[in-house]
Amino acid sequence: MPTAEQAYQNIVKHIEENRLEDAIAALLSFAGQDSPDKITAVRMRRSDWKTLEEEALMMGNTSGIRERRSALKLQLFRLADAIRNDAAARAETLAANLSSGSSPVALPQPKHIYNTSELRAIFRQGNIQAVIEQVITMTEDDRNLYDQALLLEQRWKEVREDEKNNTSSVESITTRRNKLNQDILRLIREMEG
């Protein structure tokens, strides 16, 4: 099994070489070993990548597609950095436990308690913008959930922009809206624990 640093370097190489499918697969494996709380974020990026590839097939490699691909690569770099940091923190904790003679214990993760009933009510009304804004406000102290909410907001803005400017097909917009709704509900479930 590669070390955390080797896994990280492998992921960076995949991203730099535009092999995003390989990078995402490696990120999922890396997160599963060293940072399980980041798996959902990686899966969301995989979903974004698949949507982006489908749109690139339908519309070609437009400047909008290239910009979104660059944004996705940046998000993948950030996820790789966050997972590497988690791996380093785990290694430090393990080393400290071993040197003090205590048994290795997992780091306790502070658990935020969220009241999501209001979010679900707003979601049922179909006000996606308000749901995303509420989630962003509620999760400011939980970096993982907050980052996911910011990414949902970015996707929502892109869908609205494409819809307003008629730069995507109705089918593509509907598909992206449905996927966005699913990811919002998944994030709400994650907030519930």
ABEGO torsion letter per residue (X at the ends): XBBAAAAAAAAAAAAAAGBAAAAAAAAAAAAAAABAAAAAAAAAAAAAAAAAAAAAAAAEBBAAAAAAAAAAAAAAAAAAAAAAAAAAAAAAAAAAAAAAGBBBBBBBBBBBBBBAAAAAAAAAAGBAAAAAAAAAAAAAABAAAAAAAAAAAAAAAAAAAAAAAGABBAAAAAAAAAAAAAAAAAAAAAAAX
